Every structure is written in C-alpha cells, then in structure tokens.
Amino acid sequence: MSRREEGFARSEVLRAFRFTLDPTSAQEEVLLRHAGAARWAFNHALGMKVAAHQQWRQQVQALVDTGTTEAEARKQVRAPVPTKPAVQKHLNRIKGDSRTPDLPEGAFGPARPCP
C-alpha cells in the first residue's frame, strides 16, 4: 500500500444530524413546566450563594469599621458557602408537602415556593 492509500484508509468520516422536536400541546406544557422548575431551582441556589457572599461582605465591613485593614479582615472572616448537597437538602425542605400549608419547622424562605 502506498502512503497515499494508507492515509486514506485512516481518515474518518464525520456526519451530523439535525433533529426537531414536535411535541403535542400536552407535551409542550410539561416541557415548559420542567424548564421553569429547573430555572427556579437554579435561581434559588444562586440566591443562597449570593446571600452567603453578602453576609461575608458585611462581616468584613464590620471589621474594617473597627480599624482592621480590609486585606486582614478578608483573611479573618470565614462565611460558609452552601454546597450542592446543602442547597438540595434545603430545597427539599422548603418544597415540603402539598398536604400542609406551612413550611417545615426551621425552614426559611417564602411560604409554599414550590406548589
């Protein structure tokens, strides 16, 4: 086999396919509900992380106000950032049970955020 034929034997053929979804009205409603729920959960997790960062900033500012340098205050302050399991556990707690009108004891957030 010549080098030219050898190179040809090793080449790869790439193919692309394009698909289009054509859901029924009922399927489209379910897809939209799922996308909305996923977006809500993302925003909720982001909100928890932003709140933790704001708490950290407040603690740093409090130390700066007492005369500590900002660089030193940043090293001293430790505010826990919610982890994925902590966010998931909190979300499951506030989703609660549709048979009860209130949030579980110890849970924070808006009442019945996930009907």
SESE-402388 format. One record per residue: x, y, z of N, C-alpha, C, O, CB in turn; residue number from 0; residue in three letters. Coordinates in steps of 0.001 Angstrom, whole numbers. Each point is the difference from the previous one (the first is absolute). Glycine has a CB too. Layout:
<nodes>
X,Y,Z,X,Y,Z,X,Y,Z,X,Y,Z,X,Y,Z,NUM,ALA .
...
</nodes>
This chain:
<nodes>
834,-1167,0,-834,1167,0,890,1245,0,961,81,765,-2806,-1337,445,0,MET .
1530,2197,-2045,785,1240,-30,-400,882,1181,-1022,-234,646,1215,113,-3175,1,SER .
617,1126,2798,-298,911,1101,-1324,726,-226,-758,254,937,3214,35,-540,2,ARG .
-2709,30,-1638,-1240,705,-318,-1203,-888,338,-955,476,614,2130,826,-2452,3,ARG .
-1147,-2552,1458,-1091,-922,287,-92,-270,1503,-1091,-142,553,1375,-906,-2828,4,GLU .
870,980,2920,25,-249,1442,-686,1145,749,-790,-249,910,2931,-1069,-1161,5,GLU .
-1849,2575,-123,-630,1155,626,-1498,15,-221,-761,403,880,2865,859,-1187,6,GLY .
-2530,-1701,-868,-1421,-32,-312,-728,-1029,858,-1140,224,407,1657,499,-2746,7,PHE .
124,-1827,2610,-619,-1061,790,-229,444,1442,-922,-489,654,2020,-1213,-2126,8,ALA .
-286,2607,1970,-111,448,1392,-934,1193,175,-309,362,1135,2606,-1200,-780,9,ARG .
-2748,1450,-1419,-824,1200,144,-1358,-367,604,-478,-1128,-118,1648,2198,-1856,10,SER .
-1756,-89,2613,-1297,-202,634,-1050,810,-739,291,1064,-547,802,-1481,2783,11,GLU .
-2288,-83,-2247,-1114,711,-602,-890,468,1141,-502,-798,792,602,-573,-2956,12,VAL .
-280,2670,2227,-863,571,1031,-1361,302,-610,-87,536,-1105,2079,448,2330,13,LEU .
-3037,-1326,-514,-1349,277,-469,-735,778,1071,234,-187,1194,-253,-1897,-2616,14,ARG .
-848,2937,995,-816,782,932,-1471,-236,-322,-385,-152,-1159,2206,1912,1401,15,ALA .
-2614,-1787,790,-1430,-171,-164,-699,1128,738,476,451,1041,-247,-2968,-1263,16,PHE .
-1329,2963,-295,-777,1056,645,-1404,-545,250,-649,-537,-898,2013,2390,-231,17,ARG .
-1811,-1700,2366,-1317,-482,372,-840,1175,480,528,973,538,407,-3245,71,18,PHE .
-2201,2179,-800,-931,1021,458,-1047,-677,870,-556,-1036,-366,943,2466,-1704,19,THR .
-648,-831,3225,-1066,-509,851,-1331,546,-506,-86,1154,-421,1653,-1309,2419,20,LEU .
-2569,-655,-1957,-1345,420,-389,-972,-518,1056,-795,-900,-267,1387,890,-2224,21,ASP .
-520,596,3713,-844,-526,1078,-1472,378,-187,-337,991,-648,2306,-856,2185,22,PRO .
-2816,-951,-952,-1420,332,38,-184,1130,1000,944,372,697,-1636,-2746,-1317,23,THR .
-493,2911,694,-271,1095,949,245,-450,1434,565,745,800,-2260,209,-2385,24,SER .
1273,-2162,1909,196,-516,1364,1489,-201,288,471,324,1091,-2728,-1459,-1186,25,ALA .
2997,602,-878,1435,-202,193,725,1340,119,924,141,802,-1060,-2302,-2082,26,GLN .
-280,3133,489,620,1330,67,-217,629,1373,900,641,542,-1253,-350,-3015,27,GLU .
-837,-472,3032,-289,529,1333,910,-645,1050,512,688,883,-2903,-279,-1571,28,GLU .
2590,-1713,592,872,-703,945,1448,468,-155,696,203,995,-2237,-2199,-1051,29,VAL .
1996,2167,-1187,1366,484,-229,188,1408,585,1024,282,622,-890,-1686,-2722,30,LEU .
-1106,2269,1902,94,1358,534,-16,3,1525,732,769,625,-1860,85,-2683,31,LEU .
304,-1703,2660,-25,-91,1462,1345,-485,527,512,516,993,-2986,-975,-1052,32,ARG .
3044,-541,-618,1293,-530,422,1085,1072,-111,804,168,916,-1512,-2471,-1649,33,HIS .
729,3024,-384,997,1062,-187,-188,1103,1039,981,529,523,-889,-1041,-2985,34,ALA .
-1332,858,2763,-266,1025,1010,444,-439,1382,562,793,755,-2480,-11,-2114,35,GLY .
1668,-2042,1697,411,-516,1304,1521,-40,116,557,319,1050,-2662,-1680,-935,36,ALA .
2775,968,-1201,1461,-38,20,569,1405,167,973,195,729,-1000,-2245,-2184,37,ALA .
-573,3024,786,469,1383,118,-238,525,1412,846,701,555,-1314,-322,-2999,38,ARG .
-690,-720,3028,-291,434,1360,1029,-586,967,509,707,869,-2968,-538,-1425,39,TRP .
2764,-1454,406,969,-646,888,1381,634,-158,702,200,991,-2011,-2349,-1121,40,ALA .
1706,2466,-1100,1285,664,-225,24,1358,695,960,323,699,-715,-1514,-2904,41,PHE .
-1295,1985,2015,-59,1320,629,4,-107,1521,591,838,681,-1839,23,-2667,42,ASN .
596,-1879,2515,-24,-198,1449,1415,-302,519,432,572,1001,-2821,-1421,-1144,43,HIS .
3099,-45,-537,1365,-344,408,916,1217,-122,823,254,880,-1194,-2641,-1611,44,ALA .
228,3129,-351,804,1204,-184,-299,1018,1095,909,660,504,-868,-1064,-2982,45,LEU .
-1302,531,2842,-383,919,1069,636,-370,1335,416,875,759,-2560,-478,-1950,46,GLY .
2218,-1702,1475,638,-435,1243,1487,359,4,538,419,1024,-2206,-2294,-833,47,MET .
2326,1709,-1334,1428,317,-85,231,1505,69,959,446,630,-592,-2515,-1994,48,LYS .
-1223,2851,732,117,1465,67,-218,479,1430,704,896,466,-1504,-696,-2851,49,VAL .
-167,-786,3084,-257,374,1392,1212,-307,878,339,783,887,-2792,-1212,-1231,50,ALA .
3103,-708,100,1194,-342,776,1119,1001,-282,726,391,915,-1375,-2830,-959,51,ALA .
794,2857,-1220,1032,983,-339,-305,1351,643,910,670,489,-490,-1866,-2660,52,HIS .
-1692,1603,2176,-376,1267,635,276,-38,1500,444,993,576,-2204,-645,-2332,53,GLN .
1502,-1475,2380,288,-152,1424,1501,145,241,417,666,947,-2423,-2183,-667,54,GLN .
2809,901,-1131,1457,108,115,437,1451,-152,836,479,766,-575,-2811,-1672,55,TRP .
-828,3046,-93,360,1407,-219,-349,846,1220,772,882,376,-1139,-1174,-2843,56,ARG .
-780,38,3091,-406,753,1186,970,-233,1148,359,936,715,-2749,-1093,-1439,57,GLN .
2812,-1083,900,942,-305,1073,1353,651,-261,641,494,928,-1831,-2660,-514,58,GLN .
1626,2169,-1663,1260,666,-355,-124,1490,261,905,607,574,-409,-2358,-2318,59,VAL .
-1611,2349,1327,-196,1445,198,-52,349,1479,508,1047,403,-1745,-928,-2573,60,GLN .
635,-974,2981,-49,249,1441,1411,27,584,299,842,846,-2562,-1942,-722,61,ALA .
3129,193,-563,1382,6,480,755,1227,-499,797,582,737,-830,-3082,-681,62,LEU .
-211,2891,-1293,654,1192,-547,-428,1229,784,816,885,257,-721,-1939,-2541,63,VAL .
-1359,1120,2665,-512,1138,776,647,90,1381,75,1084,578,-2237,-1282,-1809,64,ASP .
2628,-930,1762,645,16,1318,1492,282,-90,690,36,1019,-2406,-1643,-224,65,THR .
2229,1811,-2035,1398,386,-143,905,-1051,-617,1186,262,-203,-1559,1149,2132,66,GLY .
-143,-2581,-2231,805,-1034,-642,138,341,-1487,-932,532,-603,152,-2290,2285,67,THR .
1920,1458,-2261,147,236,-1439,-887,-975,-757,-313,-1085,489,2685,1913,-178,68,THR .
-2772,-427,-1510,-903,-857,-770,667,-1324,-355,-642,-1050,36,-481,3088,-956,69,GLU .
2393,-1993,581,707,-1239,-345,23,-959,1189,-207,-1203,-161,1624,2471,-1489,70,ALA .
-1168,-736,2827,18,-846,1206,-1400,-498,335,-170,-1149,407,2154,2425,457,71,GLU .
-2989,-416,-1033,-1383,-394,289,-445,-1126,-928,-695,-922,427,193,3257,361,72,ALA .
904,-2260,-2059,-368,-1050,-961,600,-1343,393,-612,-1047,-213,472,2771,-1593,73,ARG .
1334,-1690,2377,637,-1253,433,-681,-576,1234,-77,-1218,161,2243,2025,-1105,74,LYS .
-2659,69,1813,-580,-447,1271,-1407,-569,-150,-350,-976,664,1727,2693,462,75,GLN .
-2174,-1120,-1984,-1419,-373,-92,-163,-1282,-799,551,-148,-1091,-1211,2564,1245,76,VAL .
-99,-3327,403,-338,-1261,-669,-1518,-148,14,-593,-241,1051,2808,-842,-365,77,ARG .
-2832,1224,-1830,-1448,-214,-118,-196,-1237,-864,496,-47,-1126,-1040,2548,1371,78,ALA .
-161,-3489,253,-171,-1235,-774,-847,235,-1248,-1083,581,68,1287,-1900,2048,79,PRO .
303,860,-3244,-748,60,-1258,-805,-1294,-100,554,-1086,175,1214,2566,-1328,80,VAL .
-3066,-1377,875,-815,-1225,-71,511,-949,-1080,270,409,-1129,-2251,892,1936,81,PRO .
2106,-2556,-444,422,-1027,-948,-1219,-532,-746,-1138,264,389,3103,-886,1084,82,THR .
-1727,-115,-2530,-1106,-566,-775,-913,-875,866,-1220,139,-88,2680,-82,-1949,83,LYS .
-913,-961,2878,-904,-797,848,-804,856,973,-1163,-299,271,2763,-1588,-463,84,PRO .
-988,2953,722,-724,871,929,-1133,729,-717,-1094,141,547,3186,146,818,85,ALA .
-1834,171,-2576,-1034,682,-779,-1128,-972,-324,-1173,353,121,2893,1215,-1100,86,VAL .
-1378,-2787,571,-1020,-994,-331,-835,-356,1227,-1220,-134,-94,2708,-773,-1712,87,GLN .
-841,757,2942,-719,-347,1227,-953,1128,384,-1142,-248,385,3086,-1166,385,88,LYS .
-1464,2667,-879,-854,1139,325,-1173,79,-967,-1128,256,421,3107,974,514,89,HIS .
-1734,-1445,-2215,-1070,52,-985,-1048,-1072,284,-1199,266,-96,2813,637,-1601,90,LEU .
-1180,-2094,2041,-957,-1059,335,-806,348,1244,-1179,-342,92,2713,-1332,-1128,91,ASN .
-902,2354,1999,-729,384,1216,-1051,1053,-298,-1112,-81,523,3131,-451,840,92,ARG .
-1696,1525,-2195,-985,1058,-237,-1067,-427,-1000,-1094,563,-8,2855,1124,512,93,ILE .
-1459,-2679,-1354,-1053,-493,-889,-1118,-580,851,-1184,162,-297,2853,-650,-1554,94,LYS .
-1269,-184,2903,-969,-494,965,-986,-994,-574,287,-733,-947,-42,2863,2103,95,GLY .
-1392,-2127,-560,-1057,-939,-319,-1226,807,-419,-417,907,720,1325,-2653,911,96,ASP .
-1479,1431,-2766,-1146,769,-490,-1219,-145,899,-970,745,-141,1835,-1033,-2167,97,SER .
-822,-663,3229,-1139,-194,894,44,923,1201,-972,79,751,873,-2431,-1487,98,ARG .
1220,3058,935,119,926,1117,225,1408,-539,751,177,-959,178,-2005,2446,99,THR .
-1572,2843,-882,92,1359,-547,1288,742,356,365,947,-698,-2815,-888,820,100,PRO .
3141,-456,931,1148,760,481,1315,-690,-316,42,-1177,-358,-1469,2092,2162,101,ASP .
2506,-141,-1660,1337,-553,-149,320,-897,1192,-556,195,1082,1285,1829,-2406,102,LEU .
153,-2999,1145,427,-820,1128,708,864,1043,547,1053,-327,-328,-3055,-1192,103,PRO .
-231,1563,2745,648,744,1084,1494,144,-282,670,-974,-343,-2390,125,1985,104,GLU .
2234,2061,-1495,1425,255,-206,351,373,-1429,1133,405,-260,-697,-1978,2086,105,GLY .
-1377,1451,-2769,278,358,-1394,-252,1488,-195,-913,564,604,291,-2890,-1390,106,ALA .
1427,2959,-54,-206,1412,-288,-281,169,-1473,355,-855,-811,1144,1526,2707,107,PHE .
-2133,428,-2242,-328,274,-1388,-1464,359,-127,-722,10,997,2523,-1567,-1756,108,GLY .
-2262,1855,-468,-1389,366,-186,-910,-1200,269,379,-1149,-228,306,2889,-1458,109,PRO .
-1883,-1449,2171,-945,-1066,270,-406,-680,-1305,-357,668,-970,-472,556,3012,110,ALA .
887,-2531,-2058,-384,-835,-1138,605,476,-1310,-742,313,-931,-1362,-827,2113,111,ARG .
3420,579,-1285,615,473,-1241,-155,-985,-1158,78,390,-1165,1543,868,2554,112,PRO .
-1837,-2510,-1073,-132,-1031,-1032,-1311,-730,189,-43,-1009,704,2540,744,-849,113,CYS .
-3587,755,-473,-1290,-680,210,-4,-1404,-588,-1005,-705,90,-126,2924,-117,114,PRO .
</nodes>
